[in-house]
Amino acid sequence: MILRRKVDLQHAPPSACATSIADMVAELPAGELIEVLASDPHSVADFRATSNPACTDLLESSRLGNVFRFVLRKR
């Protein structure tokens, strides 16, 4: 798996996260991967609820301490 973009939202307000991810994904060509790091404990549920199956696949979700990591692939 080759990650093309990495977005660190660990210190971003929760309201900014969804907008930042949507903007980043919109710029990616189909098939590209993006890694997102977040510190908001609600981010896991947020990613699962807001992941748009027509546009992205949530490939991976993990946690290391208080950092949540997500890997998305643009369709």
PDB file as gemmi writes it, atoms N, CA and C in Angstrom:
CRYST1    1.000    1.000    1.000  90.00  90.00  90.00 P 1                      
ATOM      1  N   MET A   1       0.845  -1.169   0.000  1.00  0.00           N  
ATOM      2  CA  MET A   1       0.000   0.000   0.000  1.00  0.00           C  
ATOM      3  C   MET A   1       0.898   1.242   0.000  1.00  0.00           C  
ATOM      4  N   ILE A   2       0.747   2.080  -0.994  1.00  0.00           N  
ATOM      5  CA  ILE A   2       1.542   3.308  -1.104  1.00  0.00           C  
ATOM      6  C   ILE A   2       0.643   4.498  -0.817  1.00  0.00           C  
ATOM      7  N   LEU A   3       0.946   5.180   0.275  1.00  0.00           N  
ATOM      8  CA  LEU A   3       0.166   6.359   0.645  1.00  0.00           C  
ATOM      9  C   LEU A   3       0.696   7.564  -0.107  1.00  0.00           C  
ATOM     10  N   ARG A   4      -0.191   8.297  -0.733  1.00  0.00           N  
ATOM     11  CA  ARG A   4       0.192   9.479  -1.495  1.00  0.00           C  
ATOM     12  C   ARG A   4       0.051  10.760  -0.693  1.00  0.00           C  
ATOM     13  N   ARG A   5      -0.876  10.767   0.255  1.00  0.00           N  
ATOM     14  CA  ARG A   5      -1.109  11.974   1.051  1.00  0.00           C  
ATOM     15  C   ARG A   5      -1.291  11.589   2.502  1.00  0.00           C  
ATOM     16  N   LYS A   6      -0.849  12.473   3.363  1.00  0.00           N  
ATOM     17  CA  LYS A   6      -1.019  12.285   4.793  1.00  0.00           C  
ATOM     18  C   LYS A   6      -1.586  13.579   5.359  1.00  0.00           C  
ATOM     19  N   VAL A   7      -2.659  13.459   6.130  1.00  0.00           N  
ATOM     20  CA  VAL A   7      -3.305  14.627   6.719  1.00  0.00           C  
ATOM     21  C   VAL A   7      -3.282  14.460   8.226  1.00  0.00           C  
ATOM     22  N   ASP A   8      -2.692  15.425   8.916  1.00  0.00           N  
ATOM     23  CA  ASP A   8      -2.619  15.386  10.373  1.00  0.00           C  
ATOM     24  C   ASP A   8      -3.637  16.368  10.940  1.00  0.00           C  
ATOM     25  N   LEU A   9      -4.711  15.831  11.492  1.00  0.00           N  
ATOM     26  CA  LEU A   9      -5.781  16.652  12.060  1.00  0.00           C  
ATOM     27  C   LEU A   9      -5.823  16.527  13.586  1.00  0.00           C  
ATOM     28  N   GLN A  10      -4.695  16.147  14.188  1.00  0.00           N  
ATOM     29  CA  GLN A  10      -4.672  15.902  15.625  1.00  0.00           C  
ATOM     30  C   GLN A  10      -5.031  17.135  16.450  1.00  0.00           C  
ATOM     31  N   HIS A  11      -4.747  18.298  15.951  1.00  0.00           N  
ATOM     32  CA  HIS A  11      -5.024  19.512  16.718  1.00  0.00           C  
ATOM     33  C   HIS A  11      -6.096  20.376  16.069  1.00  0.00           C  
ATOM     34  N   ALA A  12      -6.758  19.842  15.075  1.00  0.00           N  
ATOM     35  CA  ALA A  12      -7.818  20.586  14.381  1.00  0.00           C  
ATOM     36  C   ALA A  12      -9.126  20.437  15.147  1.00  0.00           C  
ATOM     37  N   PRO A  13      -9.963  21.472  15.127  1.00  0.00           N  
ATOM     38  CA  PRO A  13     -11.281  21.333  15.755  1.00  0.00           C  
ATOM     39  C   PRO A  13     -12.115  20.303  14.998  1.00  0.00           C  
ATOM     40  N   PRO A  14     -12.945  19.527  15.708  1.00  0.00           N  
ATOM     41  CA  PRO A  14     -13.729  18.473  15.045  1.00  0.00           C  
ATOM     42  C   PRO A  14     -14.542  18.963  13.855  1.00  0.00           C  
ATOM     43  N   SER A  15     -15.051  20.168  13.918  1.00  0.00           N  
ATOM     44  CA  SER A  15     -15.869  20.680  12.814  1.00  0.00           C  
ATOM     45  C   SER A  15     -15.060  20.869  11.536  1.00  0.00           C  
ATOM     46  N   ALA A  16     -13.763  21.070  11.663  1.00  0.00           N  
ATOM     47  CA  ALA A  16     -12.922  21.292  10.490  1.00  0.00           C  
ATOM     48  C   ALA A  16     -12.502  19.990   9.822  1.00  0.00           C  
ATOM     49  N   CYS A  17     -12.575  18.889  10.533  1.00  0.00           N  
ATOM     50  CA  CYS A  17     -12.068  17.617  10.015  1.00  0.00           C  
ATOM     51  C   CYS A  17     -12.811  17.131   8.777  1.00  0.00           C  
ATOM     52  N   ALA A  18     -14.136  17.112   8.836  1.00  0.00           N  
ATOM     53  CA  ALA A  18     -14.909  16.602   7.693  1.00  0.00           C  
ATOM     54  C   ALA A  18     -14.671  17.434   6.445  1.00  0.00           C  
ATOM     55  N   THR A  19     -14.602  18.740   6.595  1.00  0.00           N  
ATOM     56  CA  THR A  19     -14.363  19.622   5.450  1.00  0.00           C  
ATOM     57  C   THR A  19     -12.970  19.390   4.883  1.00  0.00           C  
ATOM     58  N   SER A  20     -11.979  19.263   5.741  1.00  0.00           N  
ATOM     59  CA  SER A  20     -10.605  19.041   5.289  1.00  0.00           C  
ATOM     60  C   SER A  20     -10.478  17.746   4.515  1.00  0.00           C  
ATOM     61  N   ILE A  21     -11.085  16.691   5.005  1.00  0.00           N  
ATOM     62  CA  ILE A  21     -11.003  15.390   4.340  1.00  0.00           C  
ATOM     63  C   ILE A  21     -11.735  15.429   3.003  1.00  0.00           C  
ATOM     64  N   ALA A  22     -12.915  16.013   2.972  1.00  0.00           N  
ATOM     65  CA  ALA A  22     -13.676  16.089   1.721  1.00  0.00           C  
ATOM     66  C   ALA A  22     -12.889  16.850   0.662  1.00  0.00           C  
ATOM     67  N   ASP A  23     -12.245  17.940   1.047  1.00  0.00           N  
ATOM     68  CA  ASP A  23     -11.438  18.721   0.104  1.00  0.00           C  
ATOM     69  C   ASP A  23     -10.251  17.921  -0.409  1.00  0.00           C  
ATOM     70  N   MET A  24      -9.562  17.226   0.485  1.00  0.00           N  
ATOM     71  CA  MET A  24      -8.400  16.425   0.090  1.00  0.00           C  
ATOM     72  C   MET A  24      -8.797  15.292  -0.848  1.00  0.00           C  
ATOM     73  N   VAL A  25      -9.869  14.592  -0.512  1.00  0.00           N  
ATOM     74  CA  VAL A  25     -10.311  13.463  -1.331  1.00  0.00           C  
ATOM     75  C   VAL A  25     -10.731  13.943  -2.716  1.00  0.00           C  
ATOM     76  N   ALA A  26     -11.364  15.095  -2.781  1.00  0.00           N  
ATOM     77  CA  ALA A  26     -11.811  15.627  -4.074  1.00  0.00           C  
ATOM     78  C   ALA A  26     -10.637  15.863  -5.020  1.00  0.00           C  
ATOM     79  N   GLU A  27      -9.462  16.170  -4.483  1.00  0.00           N  
ATOM     80  CA  GLU A  27      -8.272  16.442  -5.297  1.00  0.00           C  
ATOM     81  C   GLU A  27      -7.560  15.180  -5.769  1.00  0.00           C  
ATOM     82  N   LEU A  28      -7.855  14.048  -5.158  1.00  0.00           N  
ATOM     83  CA  LEU A  28      -7.145  12.814  -5.476  1.00  0.00           C  
ATOM     84  C   LEU A  28      -7.679  12.159  -6.743  1.00  0.00           C  
ATOM     85  N   PRO A  29      -6.791  11.564  -7.534  1.00  0.00           N  
ATOM     86  CA  PRO A  29      -7.269  10.743  -8.650  1.00  0.00           C  
ATOM     87  C   PRO A  29      -7.818   9.420  -8.103  1.00  0.00           C  
ATOM     88  N   ALA A  30      -8.661   8.770  -8.858  1.00  0.00           N  
ATOM     89  CA  ALA A  30      -9.238   7.487  -8.450  1.00  0.00           C  
ATOM     90  C   ALA A  30      -8.136   6.483  -8.119  1.00  0.00           C  
ATOM     91  N   GLY A  31      -8.338   5.742  -7.032  1.00  0.00           N  
ATOM     92  CA  GLY A  31      -7.380   4.726  -6.619  1.00  0.00           C  
ATOM     93  C   GLY A  31      -6.324   5.206  -5.648  1.00  0.00           C  
ATOM     94  N   GLU A  32      -6.165   6.513  -5.496  1.00  0.00           N  
ATOM     95  CA  GLU A  32      -5.151   7.057  -4.587  1.00  0.00           C  
ATOM     96  C   GLU A  32      -5.562   6.855  -3.136  1.00  0.00           C  
ATOM     97  N   LEU A  33      -4.548   6.736  -2.281  1.00  0.00           N  
ATOM     98  CA  LEU A  33      -4.760   6.536  -0.858  1.00  0.00           C  
ATOM     99  C   LEU A  33      -4.407   7.794  -0.082  1.00  0.00           C  
ATOM    100  N   ILE A  34      -5.133   8.005   1.015  1.00  0.00           N  
ATOM    101  CA  ILE A  34      -4.852   9.123   1.899  1.00  0.00           C  
ATOM    102  C   ILE A  34      -4.881   8.599   3.334  1.00  0.00           C  
ATOM    103  N   GLU A  35      -3.906   9.000   4.112  1.00  0.00           N  
ATOM    104  CA  GLU A  35      -3.832   8.634   5.523  1.00  0.00           C  
ATOM    105  C   GLU A  35      -4.241   9.847   6.340  1.00  0.00           C  
ATOM    106  N   VAL A  36      -5.101   9.632   7.314  1.00  0.00           N  
ATOM    107  CA  VAL A  36      -5.580  10.708   8.174  1.00  0.00           C  
ATOM    108  C   VAL A  36      -5.276  10.346   9.618  1.00  0.00           C  
ATOM    109  N   LEU A  37      -4.669  11.287  10.338  1.00  0.00           N  
ATOM    110  CA  LEU A  37      -4.416  11.132  11.767  1.00  0.00           C  
ATOM    111  C   LEU A  37      -5.310  12.113  12.500  1.00  0.00           C  
ATOM    112  N   ALA A  38      -5.979  11.640  13.543  1.00  0.00           N  
ATOM    113  CA  ALA A  38      -6.881  12.491  14.310  1.00  0.00           C  
ATOM    114  C   ALA A  38      -6.745  12.161  15.792  1.00  0.00           C  
ATOM    115  N   SER A  39      -7.083  13.122  16.637  1.00  0.00           N  
ATOM    116  CA  SER A  39      -7.030  12.886  18.082  1.00  0.00           C  
ATOM    117  C   SER A  39      -8.417  12.897  18.716  1.00  0.00           C  
ATOM    118  N   ASP A  40      -9.428  13.209  17.947  1.00  0.00           N  
ATOM    119  CA  ASP A  40     -10.795  13.252  18.453  1.00  0.00           C  
ATOM    120  C   ASP A  40     -11.309  11.824  18.638  1.00  0.00           C  
ATOM    121  N   PRO A  41     -11.691  11.428  19.863  1.00  0.00           N  
ATOM    122  CA  PRO A  41     -12.177  10.065  20.089  1.00  0.00           C  
ATOM    123  C   PRO A  41     -13.443   9.734  19.292  1.00  0.00           C  
ATOM    124  N   HIS A  42     -14.177  10.734  18.862  1.00  0.00           N  
ATOM    125  CA  HIS A  42     -15.389  10.505  18.084  1.00  0.00           C  
ATOM    126  C   HIS A  42     -15.083  10.315  16.602  1.00  0.00           C  
ATOM    127  N   SER A  43     -13.838  10.474  16.219  1.00  0.00           N  
ATOM    128  CA  SER A  43     -13.483  10.387  14.803  1.00  0.00           C  
ATOM    129  C   SER A  43     -13.749   9.001  14.217  1.00  0.00           C  
ATOM    130  N   VAL A  44     -13.625   7.951  15.010  1.00  0.00           N  
ATOM    131  CA  VAL A  44     -13.870   6.600  14.499  1.00  0.00           C  
ATOM    132  C   VAL A  44     -15.321   6.481  14.022  1.00  0.00           C  
ATOM    133  N   ALA A  45     -16.248   6.853  14.874  1.00  0.00           N  
ATOM    134  CA  ALA A  45     -17.668   6.794  14.492  1.00  0.00           C  
ATOM    135  C   ALA A  45     -17.963   7.772  13.360  1.00  0.00           C  
ATOM    136  N   ASP A  46     -17.336   8.950  13.400  1.00  0.00           N  
ATOM    137  CA  ASP A  46     -17.551   9.950  12.356  1.00  0.00           C  
ATOM    138  C   ASP A  46     -17.112   9.433  10.991  1.00  0.00           C  
ATOM    139  N   PHE A  47     -15.947   8.798  10.928  1.00  0.00           N  
ATOM    140  CA  PHE A  47     -15.453   8.287   9.649  1.00  0.00           C  
ATOM    141  C   PHE A  47     -16.352   7.189   9.112  1.00  0.00           C  
ATOM    142  N   ARG A  48     -16.803   6.311   9.987  1.00  0.00           N  
ATOM    143  CA  ARG A  48     -17.682   5.228   9.532  1.00  0.00           C  
ATOM    144  C   ARG A  48     -19.027   5.766   9.077  1.00  0.00           C  
ATOM    145  N   ALA A  49     -19.526   6.771   9.768  1.00  0.00           N  
ATOM    146  CA  ALA A  49     -20.849   7.322   9.430  1.00  0.00           C  
ATOM    147  C   ALA A  49     -20.814   8.204   8.190  1.00  0.00           C  
ATOM    148  N   THR A  50     -19.723   8.933   7.996  1.00  0.00           N  
ATOM    149  CA  THR A  50     -19.680   9.893   6.898  1.00  0.00           C  
ATOM    150  C   THR A  50     -18.927   9.387   5.676  1.00  0.00           C  
ATOM    151  N   SER A  51     -18.320   8.221   5.777  1.00  0.00           N  
ATOM    152  CA  SER A  51     -17.625   7.671   4.616  1.00  0.00           C  
ATOM    153  C   SER A  51     -18.647   7.415   3.520  1.00  0.00           C  
ATOM    154  N   ASN A  52     -18.389   7.994   2.370  1.00  0.00           N  
ATOM    155  CA  ASN A  52     -19.312   7.884   1.245  1.00  0.00           C  
ATOM    156  C   ASN A  52     -18.870   6.714   0.370  1.00  0.00           C  
ATOM    157  N   PRO A  53     -19.602   5.594   0.405  1.00  0.00           N  
ATOM    158  CA  PRO A  53     -19.175   4.426  -0.360  1.00  0.00           C  
ATOM    159  C   PRO A  53     -19.088   4.654  -1.864  1.00  0.00           C  
ATOM    160  N   ALA A  54     -19.752   5.669  -2.369  1.00  0.00           N  
ATOM    161  CA  ALA A  54     -19.663   5.972  -3.796  1.00  0.00           C  
ATOM    162  C   ALA A  54     -18.360   6.680  -4.135  1.00  0.00           C  
ATOM    163  N   CYS A  55     -17.718   7.298  -3.140  1.00  0.00           N  
ATOM    164  CA  CYS A  55     -16.508   8.093  -3.390  1.00  0.00           C  
ATOM    165  C   CYS A  55     -15.245   7.519  -2.751  1.00  0.00           C  
ATOM    166  N   THR A  56     -15.388   6.926  -1.554  1.00  0.00           N  
ATOM    167  CA  THR A  56     -14.211   6.455  -0.833  1.00  0.00           C  
ATOM    168  C   THR A  56     -14.463   5.110  -0.180  1.00  0.00           C  
ATOM    169  N   ASP A  57     -13.365   4.389   0.036  1.00  0.00           N  
ATOM    170  CA  ASP A  57     -13.387   3.160   0.825  1.00  0.00           C  
ATOM    171  C   ASP A  57     -12.557   3.406   2.064  1.00  0.00           C  
ATOM    172  N   LEU A  58     -13.086   3.063   3.234  1.00  0.00           N  
ATOM    173  CA  LEU A  58     -12.310   3.111   4.466  1.00  0.00           C  
ATOM    174  C   LEU A  58     -11.585   1.784   4.566  1.00  0.00           C  
ATOM    175  N   LEU A  59     -10.278   1.793   4.264  1.00  0.00           N  
ATOM    176  CA  LEU A  59      -9.499   0.558   4.210  1.00  0.00           C  
ATOM    177  C   LEU A  59      -8.977   0.129   5.563  1.00  0.00           C  
ATOM    178  N   GLU A  60      -8.686   1.112   6.402  1.00  0.00           N  
ATOM    179  CA  GLU A  60      -8.034   0.798   7.661  1.00  0.00           C  
ATOM    180  C   GLU A  60      -8.414   1.822   8.715  1.00  0.00           C  
ATOM    181  N   SER A  61      -8.551   1.336   9.938  1.00  0.00           N  
ATOM    182  CA  SER A  61      -8.818   2.199  11.078  1.00  0.00           C  
ATOM    183  C   SER A  61      -8.069   1.594  12.259  1.00  0.00           C  
ATOM    184  N   SER A  62      -7.205   2.388  12.905  1.00  0.00           N  
ATOM    185  CA  SER A  62      -6.448   1.878  14.037  1.00  0.00           C  
ATOM    186  C   SER A  62      -6.215   2.996  15.049  1.00  0.00           C  
ATOM    187  N   ARG A  63      -5.733   2.589  16.214  1.00  0.00           N  
ATOM    188  CA  ARG A  63      -5.476   3.554  17.283  1.00  0.00           C  
ATOM    189  C   ARG A  63      -4.154   3.220  17.947  1.00  0.00           C  
ATOM    190  N   LEU A  64      -3.348   4.250  18.178  1.00  0.00           N  
ATOM    191  CA  LEU A  64      -2.103   4.110  18.923  1.00  0.00           C  
ATOM    192  C   LEU A  64      -2.109   5.204  19.974  1.00  0.00           C  
ATOM    193  N   GLY A  65      -2.358   4.833  21.208  1.00  0.00           N  
ATOM    194  CA  GLY A  65      -2.491   5.827  22.269  1.00  0.00           C  
ATOM    195  C   GLY A  65      -3.730   6.666  22.018  1.00  0.00           C  
ATOM    196  N   ASN A  66      -3.544   7.973  21.930  1.00  0.00           N  
ATOM    197  CA  ASN A  66      -4.689   8.852  21.673  1.00  0.00           C  
ATOM    198  C   ASN A  66      -4.717   9.360  20.235  1.00  0.00           C  
ATOM    199  N   VAL A  67      -4.004   8.663  19.341  1.00  0.00           N  
ATOM    200  CA  VAL A  67      -3.998   9.029  17.923  1.00  0.00           C  
ATOM    201  C   VAL A  67      -4.747   7.957  17.129  1.00  0.00           C  
ATOM    202  N   PHE A  68      -5.709   8.419  16.346  1.00  0.00           N  
ATOM    203  CA  PHE A  68      -6.508   7.531  15.506  1.00  0.00           C  
ATOM    204  C   PHE A  68      -6.019   7.673  14.071  1.00  0.00           C  
ATOM    205  N   ARG A  69      -5.836   6.530  13.393  1.00  0.00           N  
ATOM    206  CA  ARG A  69      -5.306   6.519  12.026  1.00  0.00           C  
ATOM    207  C   ARG A  69      -6.338   5.880  11.104  1.00  0.00           C  
ATOM    208  N   PHE A  70      -6.567   6.543   9.979  1.00  0.00           N  
ATOM    209  CA  PHE A  70      -7.503   6.051   8.970  1.00  0.00           C  
ATOM    210  C   PHE A  70      -6.814   6.071   7.615  1.00  0.00           C  
ATOM    211  N   VAL A  71      -7.080   5.063   6.816  1.00  0.00           N  
ATOM    212  CA  VAL A  71      -6.585   5.029   5.441  1.00  0.00           C  
ATOM    213  C   VAL A  71      -7.804   4.928   4.529  1.00  0.00           C  
ATOM    214  N   LEU A  72      -7.919   5.888   3.629  1.00  0.00           N  
ATOM    215  CA  LEU A  72      -9.033   5.950   2.689  1.00  0.00           C  
ATOM    216  C   LEU A  72      -8.518   5.799   1.259  1.00  0.00           C  
ATOM    217  N   ARG A  73      -9.330   5.197   0.405  1.00  0.00           N  
ATOM    218  CA  ARG A  73      -8.998   5.103  -1.018  1.00  0.00           C  
ATOM    219  C   ARG A  73     -10.128   5.751  -1.795  1.00  0.00           C  
ATOM    220  N   LYS A  74      -9.756   6.626  -2.710  1.00  0.00           N  
ATOM    221  CA  LYS A  74     -10.764   7.275  -3.547  1.00  0.00           C  
ATOM    222  C   LYS A  74     -11.172   6.312  -4.652  1.00  0.00           C  
ATOM    223  N   ARG A  75     -12.465   6.232  -4.876  1.00  0.00           N  
ATOM    224  CA  ARG A  75     -12.986   5.384  -5.961  1.00  0.00           C  
ATOM    225  C   ARG A  75     -12.945   6.111  -7.251  1.00  0.00           C  
TER     226      ARG A  75                                                      
END                                                                             
